[in-house]
Amino acid sequence: WSPGLLDRVAELRVRAADAGRTVEVHVLSVPADPAVIEACERAGVDTVMRWLPSAGTDRIPRRMDEFETAIAEMRGE
């Protein structure tokens, strides 16, 4: 994830279309922040993914819950 990355998604899609191709845009390491997830969606990102820690299994569900909560907040749920 990098804030300037989203500015380039439209350009990437245009370049792909000009070459007769389609692309899917996947962004890794997206923070559990509803505003960031929404910005990715508006920019045309196909998939956002959260980076999980290399840690014991007790921390991973908590991180997944944080991401799920952020998505729900973004969608007004």
Salt bridges, closest charged atoms under 4 A:
GLU11 OE1 - ARG8 NE 3.07
GLU11 OE2 - ARG15 NE 3.32
GLU24 OE1 - HIS26 NE2 3.20
GLU38 OE2 - ARG42 NH1 3.74
ASP46 OD2 - ARG13 NH2 2.78
GLU66 OE1 - ARG50 NH2 3.44
